[in-house]
Amino acid sequence: MLSIRKIEAFGRTYRHLNRYRQILGILIKYGFGDLIERLNIDQYIEIGLQFISSKPNEHHFQKQTRAERIRLALEELGPTYVKLGQLLSTRPDLLPINFIDEFAKLQDNVKSFSYQEVENILCKTFNQPLEEIFSFFEKTPIASASIGQVHKALLKNEDIVAVKIRRPGIRKIVEVDLEIMLHLAMLMEGNLEEMALHRPVKIVEEFARLLEKELDYKIEAANVERFSRQFFEDSSIYVPKVYNSLTTERILTMEYIQGIKISDIDKLKKSGLDRKKIVSKGADLFLRQIFDHGFFHADPHPGNILVLKKNIICLLDFGMVGTVDRYKKGDFVNLIYSVVHQDEVKTTQMLLKLTSWEQEPEIRFLERDVSELMGQYLNKPLKDIEISSLLRQMLELMSDYHLRLPPDVFLMIKVLSTIESIAHLLDPDFDMVSQVAPFIKREKIARFHPQRIAENILSLSSDLLEFMHQFPKDALEVVKLIKSQQLTVKFEHHGLEKLVETHDRISNKISFAIIIAALIIGSSIVIIAKIPPLLYGISFIGIVVFIAAAVMGIWLIFAILRKGSF
C-alpha cells in the first residue's frame, strides 16, 4: 500500500527538502507566490526557502488564465501532479467547469526509461532470463507514460504481445509527492477558508487510493477480463487477451492488437471499412456498458479505440473504468427523459436528486434557468440536439448553483460526450438521441418488471427490519446518555438578526415617546406652579422643557414616517 505520512516534524520535512523546494519554486514561477505566503509555510521549512526567488516569471502567466497556469504548473511538477490534475478533471463536484476543461488537456510527457532497466525488472520478476520467456523483445517502447511504458514482444508460442512495465522507483516518487501534497492540503484547510470548503485533505487521500489502483497492473488485468466476460458472445466487439502467467503488480502482458485508430479517417477509407456501421457499433458498445452493465471504459479517447477487419471495435487501456448503480442510472435516465420532453419541473427535481449541495438552492430560480436552457432546444428536431452540448450546459448550470455531481455520473456524462464527438467526426449525420432512446425506454420499462419490483420490496423490507432491530438500541443509548448527563443539546438561532434589530428600534421609539410625554407633563406642572424665573409671568424653565419636548416629538414623527430609520 502507498504510504502517506503527515509532515508534522521538521525532520520529516528535511528528508524531502529538495523536492519541496522544487515544488514551491514552480508554484512561484507560475504566479502563486501569494498563495504560499498565505499558507504560512515558512514556519515549517525555513531552511532552503531563501534559495527560491519570490518573484514570479511574468512571461508564464501574463496572458493566461488561472486554470491554464495551474495546468502548466502541474505538468512541470511531474507524474504525480499530472495524475492529480487528471483525477480532478473528472470531479465537477470539486472544481468549476473551466478548470475541468483545462485539466482534461493534461498529458503525460515523460521520457522512456532504458531497456536495461526493463530487462532487469522482467528477469527479477519472473526469475529467469528474458530469452527464455520471449522469442523476441522490442527494445524501443511503443508507448511511454508517467506510470509505465509498453514494449512489443513475441512469446515462445508465436503469440505477439504488448508488455507494460511499471516505471522503476515510481512508487517511492509518488509516496514522497503524496506526503508533501498532504502537508500542503493540511495547510490549505488551516489557513485558506475558501479552500477548506473543498476538503483538500480528503481529496489527497482519495487520490492516493485511486493512484494505488493505477500502480497495480493486476487490477487493470481484472478490468479487462470483466469486459471480456460481458461481451463474450458479441462478435462485433473484441477485447484483448490477458496473459495471467506473465502479469503481476508491476507487469501487464496482453495480446498485441494491430488495428486502425478510430479517428484515422483516411486509413478507414482505404481499408474499405463502413464508417456508419463503426459509429453505430461503437456508440452501442458504450451505451450497453453504461445502461446494461453499469461498468464502463472511462477513457474512450481515439487512441484507446481501434477498428479491426469487418468493422469490429477493439478497446485498449482499461486502467480507468467507471461504475454506476441502477439507482443513479435510473435518475440519469429520468433527467435525460425530462429534458428531451421539455419538463422543467421534473428536470429540476432530477438535478437535485442527482446532486448534493452545502446550501439548498433557490428552487424557483433554478426552475427558471432550466426552463431557459430547454427553451434553446424547443423548436429543434431531436436529431439536431447534441447530447454533449446539452449535458455541458447542464453541468455549467449545476456549477452556477454550487450543485455537486457524483464522480461516477460525471464520468458517464463525459463518456457519452466523448463518444458523440468521435461519432460526428466519422459520421456528421449521426443522431445520438435516437441511439440513446431505446436504452432509456428499456430502462424505464425494466422498473416495472416483476423481478425488479420484488427486489425493491425485498430491499425495502430488509432496511425496515434493520431499522426496527437497531432503533430500540439507539433509543436506549440516548436514555443512558441523558441519565449520565453526557448528552448536551445546543440550539443556534439563524436569521433572527433583523427581527432583533427591528425589536430594538421599536423599543427605543416607545421609550423616546414616554420621555417626551413625561417632559410635556413635567413642563405643564412647572408652568402652572409658576416656578421662577418667570418670563412675562410664565415659568422660563417650563417653556424651555416644553419646546425641547416639541422638538423631540417632531423628530420622532419624522423617524416614524421614514419607516424606522431611527
C-alpha positions in Angstrom: 0.0 0.0 0.0 1.1 3.6 -0.6 2.5 5.3 2.5 1.2 8.8 3.2 2.6 10.3 6.4 1.6 13.6 7.7 4.6 16.0 7.8 4.5 17.4 11.3 8.1 17.4 12.4 11.0 19.3 10.8 12.9 16.1 10.4 10.4 14.7 8.0 10.3 17.9 6.0 14.0 17.9 5.8 14.0 14.5 4.2 12.1 15.9 1.2 13.6 19.4 1.3 14.9 19.4 -2.3 11.6 18.2 -3.7 9.6 20.6 -1.5 11.8 23.5 -2.7 11.3 22.4 -6.3 7.5 22.3 -5.9 7.4 25.8 -4.2 9.7 27.2 -6.9 7.4 26.0 -9.7 4.3 27.4 -7.9 6.0 30.8 -7.5 7.2 30.7 -11.1 3.5 30.5 -12.3 2.3 33.3 -10.1 1.2 31.5 -6.9 3.6 33.2 -4.5 0.7 34.9 -2.7 -0.8 31.5 -2.0 2.4 30.2 -0.5 2.6 33.3 1.8 -1.0 32.8 3.0 -0.1 29.1 3.8 2.5 30.3 6.4 4.7 27.6 5.0 7.9 29.3 6.0 7.5 28.3 9.7 7.6 24.7 8.6 10.6 24.6 6.2 12.6 27.8 6.9 15.9 26.3 5.7 16.3 26.3 2.0 13.4 28.8 1.1 16.0 31.5 0.7 17.1 29.9 -2.5 13.7 30.3 -4.1 13.0 33.5 -5.8 9.8 35.1 -4.6 9.3 36.9 -7.9 7.1 35.1 -10.4 8.0 34.7 -14.1 5.7 37.3 -15.7 6.2 35.6 -19.1 4.4 32.4 -17.9 1.2 33.9 -16.7 0.7 37.4 -18.1 -1.8 36.3 -20.8 -3.0 33.1 -19.3 -6.0 32.3 -17.1 -5.6 30.9 -13.6 -6.7 27.5 -14.8 -4.1 27.5 -17.5 -1.3 28.4 -15.1 -2.3 25.6 -12.7 -2.3 23.1 -15.6 1.2 24.3 -16.7 2.4 24.0 -13.1 1.0 20.5 -12.7 2.7 19.4 -15.9 6.1 20.7 -14.7 5.6 19.2 -11.3 5.7 15.8 -12.8 3.8 12.5 -12.9 2.0 12.5 -9.5 0.7 16.0 -10.1 -0.3 15.3 -13.7 -2.3 12.3 -12.4 -3.9 14.6 -9.7 -5.0 17.0 -12.4 -6.4 14.2 -14.5 -8.3 13.0 -11.5 -9.7 16.5 -10.8 -10.8 16.8 -14.4 -13.4 14.1 -13.5 -14.7 15.9 -10.4 -17.2 18.7 -11.2 -18.2 18.4 -7.5 -14.9 20.0 -6.6 -13.9 22.3 -9.4 -15.6 24.8 -11.8 -16.1 23.7 -15.4 -13.4 25.9 -16.8 -10.8 24.2 -14.6 -12.1 20.8 -15.5 -11.8 21.6 -19.2 -8.2 22.8 -18.7 -7.2 19.8 -16.6 -8.6 17.5 -19.3 -5.7 18.7 -21.5 -3.1 17.3 -19.2 -1.0 14.7 -20.9 1.8 12.5 -19.6 5.1 13.9 -21.1 7.9 11.8 -19.7 10.9 10.2 -21.3 11.1 6.4 -21.5 13.4 4.5 -19.2 16.2 2.3 -20.5 15.9 -1.1 -22.0 18.5 -2.3 -19.4 16.0 -1.4 -16.6 13.2 -3.1 -18.4 15.3 -6.3 -18.7 16.3 -6.2 -15.0 12.6 -5.8 -13.9 11.4 -8.7 -16.1 14.2 -11.0 -15.2 13.9 -10.3 -11.5 10.1 -10.6 -11.5 10.0 -13.9 -13.5 13.3 -15.2 -12.1 14.6 -16.3 -15.5 16.4 -14.8 -18.4 14.4 -12.7 -20.9 15.2 -15.1 -23.9 13.6 -18.0 -22.1 10.3 -16.1 -21.9 10.3 -14.3 -25.3 11.5 -15.2 -28.7 11.8 -11.5 -29.5 11.5 -8.4 -27.4 11.4 -4.9 -29.0 13.9 -2.7 -27.1 12.3 0.6 -28.1 8.9 1.2 -26.4 5.8 1.7 -28.5 4.3 3.9 -25.8 5.5 5.7 -22.7 3.6 7.3 -19.8 4.2 8.5 -16.3 3.4 5.2 -14.6 4.9 2.8 -17.2 5.8 2.0 -20.8 4.8 -0.6 -23.3 7.0 -2.9 -25.4 6.1 -5.2 -28.2 7.3 -8.8 -27.9 6.9 -12.3 -29.3 6.3 -15.3 -27.0 7.7 -18.8 -27.5 4.3 -20.0 -28.8 4.5 -17.2 -31.5 1.8 -15.0 -29.8 2.5 -11.3 -30.3 2.0 -9.4 -27.0 2.2 -5.9 -25.6 4.2 -5.9 -22.3 3.5 -2.9 -20.0 6.2 -2.4 -17.3 5.8 -0.1 -14.4 8.4 2.7 -14.2 11.3 1.8 -11.7 11.2 3.8 -8.5 7.8 5.3 -9.3 6.2 4.1 -6.1 8.8 6.0 -3.9 8.5 9.1 -6.1 4.7 9.0 -5.7 5.0 8.5 -1.9 7.2 11.5 -1.4 4.9 13.7 -3.6 1.8 12.4 -1.8 3.4 13.2 1.6 4.2 16.7 0.6 0.8 17.1 -1.1 -0.9 16.0 2.1 1.1 18.6 4.1 0.1 21.3 1.7 -3.5 20.2 1.8 -3.4 20.4 5.7 -2.0 23.9 5.5 -4.8 24.9 3.0 -7.5 23.7 5.3 -5.9 25.5 8.2 -5.1 28.8 6.5 -7.4 29.3 3.5 -11.1 29.5 4.3 -12.2 29.3 0.7 -10.1 26.1 0.1 -11.3 24.4 3.3 -14.8 24.0 1.8 -13.3 21.8 -0.9 -11.8 19.5 1.7 -8.3 19.2 0.2 -7.1 16.6 2.7 -9.9 14.3 1.7 -9.1 14.9 -2.0 -5.4 13.8 -1.5 -6.5 10.7 0.5 -8.9 9.8 -2.3 -6.3 10.5 -4.9 -3.8 8.2 -3.1 -6.4 5.4 -3.1 -7.0 5.7 -6.8 -3.3 6.0 -7.6 -2.7 2.8 -5.7 -5.1 1.0 -8.1 -3.3 2.5 -11.1 0.1 1.3 -9.9 -1.2 -2.2 -9.6 -1.5 -3.8 -13.1 -3.4 -6.8 -11.7 -6.4 -4.5 -11.2 -6.2 -3.4 -14.9 -6.0 -7.1 -15.9 -9.1 -7.8 -13.8 -10.9 -5.0 -15.6 -10.0 -6.4 -19.0 -11.3 -9.8 -18.0 -14.5 -8.4 -16.7 -15.1 -6.6 -20.0 -14.3 -9.8 -21.8 -17.0 -11.7 -19.9 -19.6 -9.0 -20.5 -19.1 -9.1 -24.3 -18.0 -12.8 -24.7 -20.9 -13.6 -27.1 -20.7 -10.4 -29.2 -18.6 -11.0 -32.3 -18.6 -7.3 -33.2 -16.6 -6.4 -30.1 -13.0 -7.6 -29.4 -11.3 -7.5 -26.0 -7.6 -8.3 -25.9 -6.5 -11.4 -24.1 -4.6 -11.1 -20.8 -1.7 -13.5 -20.2 -2.1 -14.0 -16.4 1.1 -16.1 -16.1 3.1 -13.1 -17.3 1.1 -10.5 -15.3 2.0 -9.1 -11.9 1.6 -5.9 -9.9 4.5 -4.4 -11.9 4.0 -6.1 -15.3 0.9 -6.5 -17.6 1.1 -8.7 -20.6 -1.7 -8.6 -23.1 -2.4 -9.6 -26.7 -0.9 -7.1 -29.1 -3.6 -5.6 -31.4 -2.9 -4.3 -34.8 -5.8 -2.1 -35.9 -6.7 1.4 -37.2 -7.2 4.2 -34.7 -10.9 5.2 -34.9 -10.1 8.8 -35.7 -7.8 8.0 -38.7 -10.5 8.5 -41.3 -8.1 8.2 -44.3 -7.0 4.7 -43.2 -10.6 3.7 -42.6 -11.5 4.8 -46.1 -8.5 3.0 -47.7 -9.4 -0.2 -45.8 -12.9 -0.1 -47.2 -14.5 -0.1 -43.7 -18.0 1.2 -43.2 -17.8 4.3 -41.1 -21.6 4.5 -40.4 -21.5 0.9 -39.1 -18.4 1.6 -37.0 -20.2 4.7 -35.4 -23.4 2.8 -34.7 -21.5 -0.2 -33.2 -19.1 2.0 -31.2 -21.9 4.1 -29.7 -24.0 1.0 -29.0 -21.0 -0.6 -27.3 -20.6 2.2 -24.8 -24.3 2.6 -24.2 -24.5 -1.1 -23.4 -21.6 -0.8 -21.0 -23.4 2.1 -19.1 -27.1 1.1 -19.3 -26.9 -2.7 -19.4 -23.8 -3.5 -17.2 -23.2 -0.3 -15.1 -19.4 -0.9 -15.7 -17.8 1.1 -18.5 -14.5 2.1 -20.0 -14.0 5.7 -18.7 -11.2 6.9 -21.0 -12.5 6.4 -24.6 -10.2 8.8 -26.4 -9.4 7.9 -30.1 -6.1 6.3 -29.1 -7.9 3.7 -27.0 -10.4 2.6 -29.7 -9.2 0.6 -32.6 -11.1 -0.7 -35.6 -10.3 -4.2 -36.9 -11.4 -6.1 -40.0 -15.2 -6.4 -40.6 -15.8 -3.2 -38.6 -15.0 -4.9 -35.3 -14.4 -2.5 -32.4 -11.5 -3.1 -30.0 -10.9 -1.2 -26.8 -7.4 -0.7 -25.2 -6.1 0.6 -21.8 -8.6 -0.4 -19.1 -6.8 1.5 -16.3 -9.7 4.0 -15.9 -13.1 2.5 -15.5 -16.4 3.7 -14.2 -19.2 2.1 -12.3 -22.8 3.3 -11.7 -25.5 1.6 -9.7 -29.0 1.2 -11.0 -30.5 3.9 -8.9 -28.1 6.6 -10.2 -28.6 5.2 -13.7 -32.3 5.4 -13.3 -32.1 9.0 -12.1 -29.9 9.9 -15.0 -32.4 8.3 -17.4 -35.2 10.4 -15.8 -33.1 13.5 -16.2 -32.4 12.9 -19.9 -36.1 12.0 -20.5 -37.4 15.1 -18.8 -35.0 17.3 -20.7 -36.0 15.8 -24.1 -39.7 16.2 -23.2 -39.2 19.8 -22.1 -40.4 19.3 -18.5 -38.5 21.9 -16.5 -40.1 21.0 -13.1 -39.2 17.3 -13.4 -35.7 18.2 -14.8 -35.1 20.4 -11.7 -36.3 17.6 -9.4 -33.9 15.1 -11.0 -31.0 17.6 -10.9 -31.5 18.0 -7.2 -31.8 14.2 -6.7 -28.6 13.5 -8.6 -26.5 16.2 -6.9 -25.6 17.3 -3.4 -25.0 20.8 -2.0 -23.9 22.8 1.0 -26.9 25.2 0.9 -30.1 24.3 -0.8 -30.5 26.4 -4.0 -33.5 28.7 -4.7 -35.8 26.3 -6.5 -37.8 28.9 -8.4 -34.7 30.5 -9.8 -33.3 27.1 -10.7 -36.5 26.1 -12.5 -36.4 29.4 -14.4 -32.8 28.8 -15.6 -33.7 25.2 -16.5 -36.6 26.5 -18.5 -34.5 29.0 -20.3 -31.9 26.3 -21.1 -34.6 23.9 -22.5 -36.1 26.8 -24.4 -33.0 26.8 -26.6 -34.0 23.3 -27.9 -37.7 23.9 -28.0 -38.1 24.1 -31.8 -35.2 21.8 -32.7 -35.9 18.3 -34.0 -34.4 15.5 -31.8 -31.8 14.6 -34.4 -30.4 18.1 -34.2 -29.9 18.0 -30.4 -26.3 17.3 -29.4 -26.3 15.4 -26.1 -22.7 16.6 -25.4 -23.7 20.3 -25.7 -26.9 19.8 -23.7 -25.1 18.0 -20.9 -22.3 20.5 -20.8 -24.8 23.3 -20.4 -26.4 21.3 -17.6 -23.0 21.0 -15.9 -22.5 24.8 -16.1 -25.9 25.3 -14.6 -25.1 23.0 -11.7 -21.8 24.8 -11.2 -23.6 28.2 -11.0 -25.9 26.8 -8.3 -23.0 25.0 -6.5 -24.6 21.6 -7.0 -22.1 18.7 -6.7 -22.5 15.9 -9.2 -21.2 12.5 -8.1 -17.9 11.4 -9.9 -19.5 8.2 -11.4 -22.3 10.2 -13.0 -19.9 12.8 -14.4 -17.7 10.0 -15.9 -20.8 8.7 -17.5 -21.6 12.1 -19.0 -18.0 12.5 -20.1 -18.0 9.2 -21.9 -21.3 10.0 -23.7 -20.0 13.4 -24.8 -16.6 11.9 -26.0 -18.4 9.1 -28.0 -20.7 11.6 -29.6 -17.8 13.8 -30.6 -15.9 10.8 -32.2 -19.1 9.7 -33.9 -19.7 13.1 -35.5 -16.1 13.0 -36.7 -16.8 9.8 -38.7 -20.5 10.5 -39.5 -21.7 14.1 -39.3 -25.3 12.9 -39.6 -25.1 10.7 -36.5 -28.1 11.1 -34.2 -27.0 10.3 -30.6 -30.5 11.0 -29.2 -32.0 8.3 -31.4 -29.2 5.9 -30.4 -29.8 6.5 -26.7 -33.7 6.4 -26.9 -34.0 2.6 -26.9 -31.8 2.3 -23.8 -33.9 4.9 -22.0 -37.1 3.2 -22.9 -35.8 -0.2 -21.9 -34.6 1.2 -18.5 -38.0 2.8 -17.8 -39.8 -0.5 -18.7 -37.4 -2.6 -16.6 -38.5 -0.8 -13.5 -41.9 -2.5 -13.7 -40.5 -5.9 -14.3 -41.8 -8.3 -11.5 -38.3 -9.3 -10.6 -37.2 -5.7 -10.2 -40.3 -4.9 -8.1 -39.7 -8.0 -6.0 -36.0 -7.0 -5.4 -37.1 -3.4 -4.4 -39.7 -4.8 -2.0 -37.1 -7.2 -0.5 -34.5 -4.4 -0.2 -37.1 -2.1 1.5 -38.2 -4.9 3.9 -34.6 -5.6 4.8 -33.9 -2.0 5.6 -37.1 -1.8 7.6 -36.2 -4.9 9.7 -32.7 -3.5 10.2 -34.3 -0.2 11.4 -36.7 -2.0 13.8 -33.8 -4.0 15.2 -31.5 -1.1 15.7 -33.8 1.7 16.8 -34.6 0.4 20.3 -30.8 0.0 20.9 -30.2 3.6 19.8 -33.1 4.9 21.9 -31.7 3.1 24.9 -28.3 4.6 24.3 -29.7 8.1 24.2 -31.6 7.5 27.5 -28.3 6.3 29.1 -26.6 9.5 27.9 -29.4 11.7 29.4 -29.2 9.9 32.7 -25.5 10.3 33.0 -25.8 13.9 31.9 -23.5 13.4 29.0 -26.0 14.5 26.4 -25.9 18.1 25.5 -28.3 19.8 23.2 -27.2 23.0 21.7 -29.5 25.5 19.9 -28.3 28.0 17.4 -30.6 30.7 16.0 -30.1 31.8 12.5 -31.7 34.6 10.6 -33.1 36.4 13.8 -30.7 39.4 13.5 -33.2 41.5 11.5 -36.0 40.7 14.0 -33.9 41.6 17.0 -32.8 44.9 15.3 -36.4 45.8 14.5 -37.5 45.0 18.1 -34.7 47.2 19.4 -35.8 50.1 17.2 -39.5 49.8 18.3 -38.4 49.6 22.0 -36.3 52.8 21.5 -39.2 54.7 19.9 -41.6 53.7 22.7 -39.0 54.7 25.3 -38.5 58.0 23.5 -42.2 58.7 23.3 -42.6 58.0 27.0 -39.8 60.5 27.8 -41.4 63.1 25.5 -44.8 62.6 27.3 -43.0 62.9 30.7 -41.3 66.2 29.6 -44.6 67.6 28.4 -46.4 66.7 31.6 -43.5 68.0 33.7 -43.3 71.3 31.8 -47.0 71.8 32.3 -46.8 71.3 36.0 -43.8 73.8 36.2 -45.7 76.4 34.2 -48.9 76.0 36.3 -46.9 76.3 39.5 -45.1 79.4 38.1 -41.7 78.3 39.3 -39.2 81.1 38.8 -37.5 82.6 36.9 -40.6 84.0 35.1 -40.8 85.5 31.7 -44.0 87.5 31.1 -45.5 85.7 34.1 -44.7 82.3 32.7 -42.0 79.9 34.1 -38.9 80.1 31.8 -37.9 76.5 32.8 -41.3 75.2 31.8 -41.1 76.9 28.4 -37.7 75.5 27.7 -38.7 72.0 28.6 -41.9 72.2 26.6 -40.0 73.4 23.5 -37.5 70.6 23.9 -40.4 68.1 24.1 -41.9 69.6 21.0 -38.7 69.3 19.0 -38.2 65.7 20.1 -41.8 64.9 19.2 -41.4 66.3 15.7 -38.1 64.3 15.3 -39.9 61.1 16.4 -42.7 61.7 13.8 -40.2 62.1 11.0 -38.4 58.9 12.1 -41.7 57.0 12.0 -42.5 58.4 8.6 -39.1 57.2 7.4 -40.2 53.6 8.4 -37.9 53.0 11.3 -34.7 54.7 10.4 -34.4 56.0 14.0 
